[in-house]
Amino acid sequence: MGNESGKISQNNNFLSKYKISEEKIGEGSFGFIYKATRIFDNKKVAIKIVNKDGISSEILKTILDECQLLSQLNHKNILKVIEWGEDHKNYYCVMDYLKGGDLFNLSNERDFTKDETFHIFDQLLNAVEYLHDNNIIHRDIKPENILISDLDSLDIVLADFGFSTYQELNGPDLTDWPGSLAFSAPELIKGKPYRGTKSDIWAIGVTLYAMLTGEYPFWSDNRSEMVRQILKDKIDPDTKGLTKECYNLLNSILNKNANNRPTIKQIRKSKCFIIMKENYEKRSSSPKRSSSPKRSSSPKRSSSPKRSSSPKRSSSPKRSSSPKRSSSPKRSLYV
């Protein structure tokens, strides 16, 4: 590749190992993602190709740091980087190919049963716990960055580590504010130094709330109002889709005081998690049920807003009534 037209040149040693499709499967801020086949074993992969021209050394370092970080991680619920390299024009990052899309888009197409919600939530906890045990903070947990590796089982992997960073248990606090406003914890909005594990927990809570209720806990078409909600408002215990036990869990996860948020181990000991797990295990041993019905007429939700732009939402409080997603080239599902 190496130019704006997205044409691929395979006349180099790195790409010679792969047969690359001309069809883009994703597009990030600094590169394209193509479906490819590894020649020696016919394994399907996704290759991110980043042109070196016109990209600052700081951005290139961020891209390389992300690929290097992911290549060192080994967890079934985290996107696997197979290898990465470069030539005189481009950097290449080879990842597992996942055809199931992301959780955000899937939630626009269908509802999730309680068992499916638990299965996804449990896997997300597994992934984030693994990261935190290795002193890695994700800092951009949201449905768009949760990829579906199997549509039948709803197995997932966590992706997009562009904002991730290291923070040791007794290391210095973090100070910068990356990610999306709808998933940002109050301490980030206030500009206070923060512990990354606690802000990741907050984002997990927003994601769980969205899966259970079909809406975000804090949302407005006005940025200032949305900030006010995150800083001041509490979730409503009478929200449709929330049991008493899950309300209590989410109320603790979405605590404005980061020090009072539970750890992942404490989340697993909550009544909400225990009940969901017991029901999941009980029903999973029963004859297989049909999958959740597709949403036939509900318009798609808009994607999670970035801090740099105001989130869009219709006058209805439900996310399912938000404007349809545009047909412009989508951002990468991978990085």
C-alpha positions in Angstrom: 0.0 0.0 0.0 1.6 3.2 1.1 -0.6 5.8 -0.6 -4.0 7.4 -0.2 -5.7 5.2 -2.8 -5.1 2.2 -0.5 -3.4 0.1 -3.2 -1.3 -2.7 -2.0 2.2 -3.5 -3.2 3.2 -7.0 -2.1 6.8 -6.7 -3.5 8.5 -6.8 -0.2 9.7 -9.6 2.1 7.2 -9.0 5.0 4.1 -9.2 2.8 5.4 -12.1 0.7 4.2 -14.4 3.5 0.6 -13.4 2.9 -2.0 -13.2 0.2 -3.9 -10.0 0.8 -7.4 -9.2 -0.3 -7.9 -5.8 -1.9 -11.0 -5.3 0.2 -10.5 -3.2 3.3 -12.2 -4.6 6.4 -11.4 -1.6 8.6 -9.9 1.8 8.7 -8.1 3.4 11.6 -6.8 7.0 12.1 -3.5 6.2 10.6 -3.9 3.1 8.4 -6.0 0.5 6.7 -6.9 -3.1 7.8 -7.1 -5.8 5.2 -8.2 -9.4 5.3 -5.4 -11.8 4.3 -4.3 -15.4 4.2 -1.0 -16.7 5.6 0.3 -18.7 2.7 2.0 -21.6 4.5 -1.0 -22.7 6.5 -4.0 -20.8 5.0 -4.7 -19.1 8.3 -7.1 -16.1 8.0 -5.6 -12.9 9.5 -6.1 -9.2 9.5 -3.2 -6.9 8.6 -3.0 -3.3 9.6 -0.8 -1.3 7.2 0.4 2.2 8.3 2.1 4.5 5.9 5.2 6.1 7.4 4.9 9.3 5.3 3.2 12.2 6.9 3.0 10.7 10.4 4.8 12.2 13.3 7.4 10.2 15.2 5.2 10.4 18.3 2.3 8.8 16.6 4.5 6.2 15.0 5.8 5.3 18.5 2.3 5.0 19.8 1.3 2.6 16.9 4.5 0.5 17.4 4.1 0.5 21.2 0.5 -0.9 20.8 1.6 -3.7 18.4 4.5 -4.6 20.6 2.3 -4.6 23.7 -0.3 -6.8 22.1 2.3 -9.2 20.8 3.4 -9.8 24.4 -0.1 -10.6 25.7 -1.5 -14.0 25.7 -5.1 -14.3 26.8 -8.1 -15.8 24.9 -10.2 -12.7 25.5 -7.6 -10.2 24.2 -6.9 -9.6 20.5 -3.9 -11.5 19.5 -1.1 -9.9 17.5 0.7 -12.6 15.5 3.6 -10.6 14.3 4.6 -7.1 13.2 7.3 -5.6 11.0 8.1 -2.9 8.6 9.7 -2.0 5.2 10.8 1.4 3.8 7.2 2.6 3.3 5.0 1.0 5.9 4.6 -0.6 9.3 2.6 -3.9 9.4 0.7 -5.4 12.3 -0.7 -8.9 11.7 -3.7 -9.9 14.0 -6.2 -12.6 14.3 -9.1 -12.2 11.9 -12.5 -11.9 13.5 -15.6 -11.8 11.4 -18.2 -11.2 14.0 -17.9 -7.4 14.2 -18.0 -5.5 17.5 -20.4 -5.5 20.4 -21.7 -2.1 19.6 -22.9 -3.0 16.1 -24.2 -6.3 17.2 -26.3 -4.7 19.9 -27.9 -2.5 17.2 -29.0 -5.7 15.4 -30.3 -7.7 18.3 -31.1 -7.9 22.0 -29.1 -10.0 24.4 -30.5 -12.5 26.8 -29.4 -12.3 30.5 -27.3 -15.4 29.9 -25.6 -13.8 26.9 -25.0 -10.6 28.8 -23.4 -12.5 31.6 -21.2 -14.5 29.2 -19.9 -11.3 27.6 -19.5 -9.5 30.9 -17.6 -12.5 32.5 -15.2 -12.6 29.5 -14.7 -8.8 29.7 -13.8 -9.2 33.4 -11.3 -11.9 32.6 -9.6 -9.8 30.0 -9.3 -6.7 32.1 -8.2 -8.7 35.2 -5.4 -10.2 33.1 -4.4 -6.7 32.0 -4.4 -5.2 35.5 -2.5 -8.2 36.9 0.2 -7.3 34.4 0.0 -3.6 35.3 -1.6 -2.6 32.0 -4.5 -0.1 31.9 -6.7 -0.2 28.8 -8.3 3.3 29.1 -10.8 2.9 26.2 -13.2 0.1 27.2 -16.5 0.4 25.4 -18.7 -1.8 23.1 -16.9 -0.7 19.9 -13.7 -2.1 21.3 -15.1 -5.5 22.2 -14.9 -7.7 19.2 -17.0 -10.8 18.6 -14.8 -13.8 17.7 -17.8 -16.3 17.4 -21.3 -15.2 16.7 -22.8 -18.5 17.9 -21.1 -18.6 21.3 -20.6 -14.8 21.6 -17.0 -15.3 22.6 -15.3 -11.9 22.7 -11.9 -10.3 22.7 -10.9 -6.9 23.9 -9.2 -4.7 21.3 -7.9 -1.2 20.5 -5.0 -0.6 22.9 -4.0 2.8 21.4 -4.6 4.5 24.7 -3.3 1.8 27.0 -0.4 2.4 29.3 1.5 0.8 32.2 0.8 1.7 35.8 2.3 -0.3 38.6 0.4 -0.8 41.8 2.5 1.7 43.7 3.5 3.7 40.7 2.6 7.4 40.0 -0.9 8.4 39.1 -2.0 9.0 35.6 -2.9 12.5 34.5 -4.0 12.5 30.8 -7.6 11.9 29.6 -8.0 9.6 26.6 -11.1 7.7 25.4 -14.7 8.5 25.0 -16.7 10.9 27.2 -19.6 8.5 27.8 -17.2 6.0 29.4 -15.0 8.5 31.2 -14.9 8.4 35.0 -15.5 11.6 37.0 -11.9 11.9 38.1 -10.7 12.1 34.5 -13.2 14.8 33.7 -12.1 16.8 36.7 -8.5 16.6 35.5 -7.4 14.9 38.7 -4.5 12.4 38.9 -6.1 8.9 38.9 -5.6 5.2 39.2 -6.1 3.5 35.9 -7.6 0.3 37.4 -10.4 2.4 38.9 -11.2 4.3 35.6 -11.3 0.9 33.7 -13.7 -0.4 36.3 -16.0 2.6 35.7 -16.0 1.9 31.9 -16.8 -1.7 32.6 -19.8 -0.5 34.6 -21.0 1.7 31.7 -20.7 -1.2 29.3 -22.6 -3.6 31.6 -25.4 -1.0 32.2 -25.7 -0.6 28.4 -26.0 -4.4 27.9 -28.6 -4.7 30.6 -30.8 -1.7 29.8 -30.1 -0.7 26.2 -29.1 2.8 27.1 -26.1 4.6 28.6 -26.3 5.7 32.2 -25.2 9.2 31.4 -26.1 10.8 28.1 -27.1 14.1 26.5 -26.9 15.9 23.2 -25.2 18.7 25.1 -21.6 18.1 26.2 -21.9 20.3 29.3 -25.0 18.5 30.4 -23.4 15.1 29.9 -20.4 16.1 31.9 -22.8 17.3 34.7 -24.6 14.0 34.7 -21.3 12.0 35.0 -20.2 14.2 37.9 -23.5 14.6 39.7 -26.2 12.1 38.8 -26.8 8.6 40.1 -28.4 5.8 38.1 -32.1 5.2 38.6 -32.9 2.0 40.6 -36.2 1.7 38.6 -34.5 1.5 35.2 -36.0 -1.2 33.1 -33.7 -4.2 32.9 -32.0 -3.7 36.3 -32.7 -6.2 39.1 -32.1 -4.9 42.6 -28.9 -6.9 42.8 -27.6 -5.5 39.6 -28.6 -2.0 40.5 -26.6 -2.3 43.7 -23.5 -3.6 41.8 -23.7 -0.9 39.1 -24.3 1.8 41.8 -21.0 0.7 43.4 -19.1 0.4 40.1 -20.3 3.9 39.0 -19.4 5.5 42.3 -18.2 9.0 41.9 -15.4 8.3 44.4 -12.9 6.1 42.7 -11.6 4.7 45.9 -15.0 3.3 46.7 -15.4 1.3 43.4 -15.0 -2.5 43.7 -12.2 -4.5 42.3 -12.8 -7.2 39.8 -12.5 -9.8 42.5 -15.2 -7.9 44.5 -17.4 -7.7 41.5 -17.3 -11.5 41.2 -18.4 -11.8 44.8 -21.4 -9.5 44.3 -24.9 -10.9 44.5 -25.6 -9.7 41.0 -22.7 -11.6 39.5 -23.3 -14.7 41.6 -27.0 -14.9 40.6 -26.3 -14.2 36.9 -23.6 -16.9 37.0 -25.8 -19.5 38.8 -28.6 -18.9 36.3 -26.2 -19.0 33.4 -24.7 -22.3 34.5 -28.1 -23.8 35.2 -29.6 -22.9 31.9 -26.4 -23.7 29.9 -26.8 -27.4 31.1 -30.4 -27.4 29.7 -31.4 -28.0 26.1 -30.1 -25.3 23.9 -32.5 -22.3 23.5 -33.0 -20.3 20.4 -31.0 -17.1 20.1 -32.3 -13.6 20.9 -34.6 -12.1 18.2 -33.2 -9.6 15.8 -34.3 -6.0 16.1 -36.4 -5.5 13.0 -37.4 -1.8 13.1 -35.4 -0.1 15.8 -33.0 2.4 14.3 -29.3 2.1 15.0 -27.6 3.9 17.9 -24.9 6.4 17.2 -21.3 5.4 18.1 -19.9 6.5 21.5 -18.8 10.1 21.4 -15.2 11.1 21.6 -14.3 13.9 24.0 -13.5 16.2 21.1 -17.1 16.1 19.7 -20.5 16.4 21.2 -22.5 13.2 21.4 -25.6 13.0 19.3 -28.9 11.7 20.5 -32.5 12.1 19.7 -35.0 13.6 22.3 -35.9 10.1 23.4 -33.9 8.9 26.4 -33.4 5.4 24.9 -30.2 4.7 23.0 -32.2 2.7 20.5 -33.8 5.9 19.3 -30.5 7.6 18.5 -29.8 8.6 14.9 -28.6 5.9 12.5 -24.9 5.4 12.1 -23.6 7.0 8.9 -22.4 5.0 5.9 -19.0 6.7 5.8 -15.9 4.4 6.1 -16.0 2.8 9.5 -13.1 3.0 12.0 -11.1 -0.1 12.5 -12.5 -2.9 14.5 -8.9 -3.8 15.5 -6.8 -0.8 16.4 
